[in-house]
Amino acid sequence: MLQRGPVRERNVEDEVELVENGTYPPNGSAKEEKAGLVSGIVGERSMEAGGEGGTLNTRDKRALALLVALYLLQGIPVGLAFGSIPFLLRSKLSYSQIGIFTLCTYPYSLKLLWSPIVDSIFSPKLGRRKSWIVPIQTIVGLLFWWLGNNVQQMMEVEEPNVHLLTGLFFTLVFFAATQDIAVDGWALTLLSKENLSYASTAQTIGLNTGYFLSFTVFLAFNSVEFSNKYFRSSPLDYPLISLSGYLHFWAFAFVAVTAYLAVFQPEDPVTAQDQDDMDLKKVYSIMVEICKLKHVQSFMIVHLVTKLGTAANDAATSLKLLEKGLKKEDLALAVLIDFPFQILFGYLAAKWSKGEKPLRPWLIAMWTRLGWAAISMLLISNFPQGDIGTWYFLLVVACTVGSSFSSTVQFLLNTVSNLGGTWPKFFVLKGIDAFSVAVCHVKDEGLDVIVSSRECVSDHGKAACAELGGTCLTERDGYYWVSTLCILTGVAILVSFVQPVARRLQTLPAAAWRIKRNGR
């Protein structure tokens, strides 16, 4: 899940340090600049500025409430794109087509590329952060309203236009990622210095709540079965919350919060020294110098390849459970049970990652993730016929919580880790279709009609086969082939490359991660 901490801004004239845990820790710099650069580079940051946090005064309480609201709004489109929409599309699209839709999540992993622009370009009249937050949230609100008016038509056709949906949600995720950059930077001036550590709390609560609402809560209340079972005395043929209604509600929320920001929320003016330190070329030059460091390059490669072993499990296991017959409200309940464990594991991961070997918990987590990926594959292969029993559901919950634990430990590291979990999804879902073989068996004619695998995983394809008087039979399920290949590849990479490199990197002194500016 998407758990991220806040960021401490740094002066670009100071030495830029990277330490063993993959973040840029405070080094006592006198100035606090370049939030956009550092927030983009760090992505999943550790909050060391501000210590444990002081007593919250009235101003800080209001600032904290505002930050929670802004991060919550950010989590709404992210939860839809990363969570709910693929599940809603699963019954009508093949794995390859859902793989195309996963491309819409890439901006969240690539926000580093434009974070300096967000930090450097703004309107002095509107404010450094509000120059981005106000127009972005207005656009997202208007886009949500338009989607609310049209999304049902897009989704209810026999085969939704996946390219159009991908483009629309790519835009939403891009704006959410850009808002994240601006809000991260604003947190440093909204909160007093002694309470900067509360920015991490605001982000964790806000973003996870937004994601949780758009994924778990929405998915449950969008289910007709869930709505009838728990909230209605007489069953109806529509859910409590439709996708259109959900989008309309949050469109209003985006516009309302934006109007409040524009009218009632002041922003500290930018000083002449601030503007001098916001040179765009200077920021990008530092990014290039950082990426040229040998140890940084090794660290980035580790994160780009380390999640290959669990890529199939991350991308396809939940979709495969739905294909096998698990109800989406049951899956939503499993994620609901997992939610408090993520908060707990986030705390434990941060605690365990301190010390002389900060990457050791991460390596253990990687082996744990590979183990849960194998267990999940066995879980799919033994899916019960008919309704699932209590014990099988508890196994689904256990796999969800187990993967969540190890994912949280890994996710603390940095933006490249996020990208490492995103880029394989498209290829994994494509591979599942490529390795699958299915037939439409027409019993009356004693004939097997060969069809592409996608025709026997979508409801549309199964219905077409049924019209011929046949039944879709999967002769070779590409999920098991791709999952096995991913796990074996993950083990090989972990043993031959990731473990040796990680153990070497965690023993390096801070000086090995440092670049110096102006000869210092």
N, C-alpha and C positions, 0 to 999 in steps of 0.2 A: 504494500500500500504506500500511498504517497505521504511520507512523513518527512518533514524538513524542519530544520531549525533556523534561527535568524542569522544575521550576518553582521559582523563588525566592519565598518568602513575603515579604509586605510588611506594614508597620504601616498600618492604615487611617487613622491620624491623619496620616501623611506625605502629601506630594504624590503623586498618582497620575499617572504619565507613560506616554504611548504614543509610541514613536519610529517612525521611518520603516519599519522592518521588521515592524511589527505586533505587537511584543511589549512587555512591561513590563520594562525592564532594571533592574538594581540601581542605586540612586542613593546608596548609602552610608547607608541608613536604619539606625538603631540596633537596631530590633527586627525580628523575622521572624514575621509573622502573616498570617492570611487565606490560607492555602494553597488552600483550597477555592475561594475567589473567583478568585484569580489563575490557578489551574490550569484552571478552567472557562473563563475569558475567553481565556487564551492558547491552550489546547488543544495546539497544536503549538509548543512553547516553545523558546527558545534559552537555553542554560545558560551564564550568565556568572558566576554566583556560584561561588566556589571556584576560579576561575582554571583552571589546567591540572591541578590535583589534586596532592596530596602523596603520600608513600609510604603504602601501605595497611598499617595495623597489623592485628593479629589480629581486633580488634573490628570494624573496617571491612570486613575480608574476609568475616566472617560476615554482616554487614549487607548487603553487596553480593550474597552468595549468596541471602539471603532475598528481597531485592528482585527478583532475576532470577526466582526461583521464583514470586513473587506476580504479576509481570507476565506470566510464561508462562501461568499459570492463567487470567489475564484474556484472553489471546489465543486460548484454546481455543474458547469460545463465539462469539467475534468471528469467528474463521476459519470456523466452521461456517455462521454466519448470512450473512456477506459472501461466502463462497466456495463451499464444498462443496454445501450444501443446494440452492441454485438449480440447480446442474448436475445433481444427482440427480433434481430435479423436472422438468427440462426435457423429458424424453421423455413425460411424462404431462400436462403443463399447457401452456396457451397462454402467449404473452408477456404478455398482460394479467393472467393469474393469477400469473405470476412477478413482475409489477410489484406486485401486492398484497403478495406476500411481502417485497419490498424495503422495505416500510414498517417492518418489524421492526428495521431498522438505524438508524432515526431517533434513538433515545435517545443514541447515541454522539455525535451532532452537537449535541444539545441539552442536554448535561449541565451547561452553564453555569447553566441555570435553577434547578437544585437544589444546585449546589455549595456555596453558603453554608450551606445546611441541614446538609450533611454536616460542615462545618467547625465549626458552632456547637452542635449537639445531640449529646450523648454521655453515657455513664455514667462518672463519675469512677473507679469501682471497676475497670471493665474497661479504661479508657484511651480517649483521644480518637480514635485511629485504629482500635484493635481493636474499639471499640463498633460500628463499621460492617463491618469486614473479616470478623470472626468470624461474625456471623449471616448476612452475604451469602454467604460461601463455603459455609456449611452448607446454606443454601437451594439454592444452585446445585448442590451435590453431590447433594442429595436429588432435585432436579428432573432432573438427569442420570440418576440411577438409575431414576427413574420412566419417563423417556423411553426409556432402554435396554430397558425391559420392554415398551414399547408402540409404539415408533417404527416397527418393521418392519411392523406391522399398518397403521399410518397411511400408510406410503409405498408399500406393495405393492398397494394397491387400484387399480382402473382409473383413478380420478380422486381423488387425495388431497384431503382437506379443507384447502384452502389457508388459510382463515380461522383454523382451529384451530392449524395450524402457525405461522402468522404471530403469533398471540397468544402461543404458547409461546416462540418465539424472541425476540419483543419483550421478554418478561420476562427472558430470559437476557441480552440485550444491555443492558437497563436496569440489571441488577445488575452487569454487567461495567463499564459506564460509571461507576456509583456507586463500585465498588471502585477504579477508576482515580483518582478524586478523592481517596479516603482514602489510597491507597498513595503518590500524589504528595506529599501532605503529610507522611506518615510518613518518607519518604526524607530529609527535612530534619533530622530528629532522630535517625534511625538512623545516619547517616553523620556523621563529624566535619566541622567547617566547612571545613577545608582540602581535604577530599575530596568536597565536594558535587557537583563536576562529574562524578563517577563515577555519579551517579544517572541521567544521560543514557545512559551505557553500559549500565546495568542495564535501563533501559526499552527501548532499542533491541534488545538481545539477547533479553530475555525476551519482549516482545510480538511481535516478528517471528518468534521461534522458535515460540511458541504458534500464531500465525496460520499459519505454514509447516506445522506438524504437522497442523493441522485442515484445511488446504486441499490443499497439494501432496502431502504424504506420505500422508494418509488417502485422497485421491482416487485415488492410484496403487494403494495396497494394497487398496482397495475394488473394484478392477477384477479380474474373473475372468481376463481375457486377460493382464494384467500379472502376476498371481500365477502363472499356469500357465507363462508364458514364461520368467520369471526365477527362480522358486523351487521349481518342481515338476518331477519327472521324468515323472510321469503326470498328465495334465490332470484337474481336478475341476470341478464346476459351481458352486462357491462361492468367494468371495474369501478372502484371508488374514485380512483385518480387516473385519468387518461393522460397520455403523453402531451396532448394539446393543452389540457388544463394545467398541467404541471409547468409547461413552458410559459404560458400566459401569466401564471402567478409569479414566476421568477423574473419575467420581463418587467412587471410592475415593481418588484423589489429592487431590481437593478436601477431603474429610473428614480425611484424614491430615495435610495441611498445616495445616488449621484447628485440629486437636487440638494440634499442636505449638505453634502461636501461642498458644492459650488457656492452655496449661500451662507452657511453657518460655520464651516470649519476653516479657520485661518491656517496659514502655513508660514513658517519662519522665512524671512527674506533671505536671498542669496547674497553673500558678501562678495566684495571684489576679489578676495583671496580664494574663495570658493570657485569663482569663475575662472581664475587663472589655473587652478588645479584640474579643470574639467576638459583639458585639451584632448580631443578625440583621437588624434594621431598618436599622442603619447600613451594613451591607454592601450590601444591596439598593439603598439610596439612592445609594451610590457607583456601582453598576452603572448606575443610571438616569442619573446625571450624566455618566458616560462616554459613554453612548449618545446623549446630547443634543449632544455636540460635533460640529460640522459636518463636520470632517475625518474623524472616526470613522464618521459616517453614510455619507460617500462611500466610505470604505474598505470598509465592510460591503457596500454595494450592489455594488461592484466584484467582491467575492468571491462574491456570490450569483448573479451573472449570467455571470461570466467562463468558467465551465465548460459553459455551454449548448452551445457549439460542438462539444465532444467527448462530450456526454452519451450520444448513441446508441452511439458507439464503446465507451465505458466500460460501458454497461449491457447491450449486446446482441451485440457482436462475438464474444465467446467462446461465447455461447449459439448464435449462428448457425453458428460453426465446427463445433460438436457436431451441430447439425441437418444440416449438409452432409455429415457423415460422419467428421469428425476424432474419433479415439478419445480418451476422457477421460484415459487414461494418457499419451498424447502431449501433450495440453494441460498435464497436470501436470508433465511433463518440461520443457516450455517455461518454465513458471513456476519450476521448480527451477533452470534455467540462469539465469533472471533474478534470483534471490535475491541472489547476491554482488554483482551490479551495483547493486542497490538500496542496499546498504551503502556501496559506493564512491561512488555518486551523492549519497548523503546527506552524505558528507564534503565532496565538491566543491561541492555547493549551498551549504552553510554558509560555505565559504571564499569563493565567488564573490559571495555576498550582502553582503559587507562592503565598506565604502567609501562614497564620496559618492553613488553611485547604486545603492542596495541593491535597487531593484525592476527594474533593467535585466535581470538574468538571468531574472527571473520573466516579463517580457514576451517575451523570446526563447523561453522554455520554452512559453509559450502558443501562439506561432506554430508551434513544433515539434510540439506536440500536435495542432494542427489539421492539419498536414501528415501526421502518422502516422494520423490518423483517415481522411483521404482514401485513403492507401495501404492501410489495413485494409479499406476498402470495396472497393477493386480486388482485394484478396486474396480476399475472399469471392466476388466475381463470377467469379473465375477458378479456383475450387476444382476440382481434378482429379477425373475419374471414377475410381472404384476406389481402390486404395491410394495414399496420398500419397507423393511421392518425397522424397528428401533435400533437394533445393533448396527445395521448397515448405515443408517443415518448418523449414528455416533462415530462410525469410521470416517464418514465424509467430514464431519466436524473436526475429528482428530487430524486428518490430513490438512485441512484448512488452517488450523491453529499451528500445526507443526511447521508448515511452509511459511506461515506468517512470522514465526519466531526467527527462523534463520534469515528470512528476507529483511527483517528489521535490522539485524546485526549488519548485514551487508549494506543496507541502504544508507547507513550513517556516513559512508565514505565520501562520495562526491558526485558531481554531475555526470561524469563519464560512466559511473556505475549505473545511473539511470538509463543512459543511452545503451549500455551493454545489455540491459534487459528489454529494450524496445526494438532494436534493429532486427533481431532474429525472428520476430513474430511473423512477419510477412512471408519469409522463406519457409518457416515451419508449417504454416497453414497451407501454403502452396504445395509443400512436399506431401502432406497428408493426402491431398487429392491425387497427386501424381502416383503415389504408391498404392492407392486403393483400386480394387477391381470389384465391380458389382454387375449383377445380371437381373433383368426383369423376367422372372420365371412365370410363364403363362401355362397354368396347369391343364386347362381344357384341351389345349392344342399340343401338349407335350413338347413345348418349344421354349427355349431360352433365348431371350432377346438381349443382346449385349448392349449395355448403355454405359455412359460415362459415370464415374463414381458419384459425381455431384448430383446426378439424377436420383440417387437412392439415399441421399442424406437430407434433401430438402423436402418439405411437405408437397411442394409443387411437383417435383419429380416422382414422388411416391404416388401422388394422385394420378399422374399421367400413366404410370404403370398399372394402377388399379383399373383405369378405364379400359385397358386392354384385357382385363380379367386376370392380371398377374400380381405377383408379389415381389418386392425388391429383396434380393438376397445379396449380402456382402460376402464375396468369396475371399477377399483379402483386405483387411482394414489397415490402411496406411498409418493410422494413429500409433499402432504398436510398433511398426517398423521405424517410424520417425522418432518415437519416444526412446526406443532401444538404441538407435543410432546416436541420439543426443546424449543419453546417459553414458554410453561407452566413450564418446568423444570428450565429454566433460571429465570423466575419470582420467583419460589419457592426458588432457591438457592440465588438469590439476596436479597430477603426479610429476609430469615432465617439465612443466613451465611455471605454473602459478605458485605452487608451494615454494620452490627454490627462490624465485624472484621475491615473493612476499617476505620470506624469512631474511633475505639479504636487505631488502628495503627498510625493514623495521629496526635494523641494527645501525643504520646510517646516522651520523650526527646531523644536527640541524643545519650546519654549514653546507652540507652536501645538497641541500634543497634551496639554497639562497642565491638570488641574483642581486647585484648591487647597482645602484644608480649614481651617476655623477662621481664615479670613482670611490664611493664609500662601500 
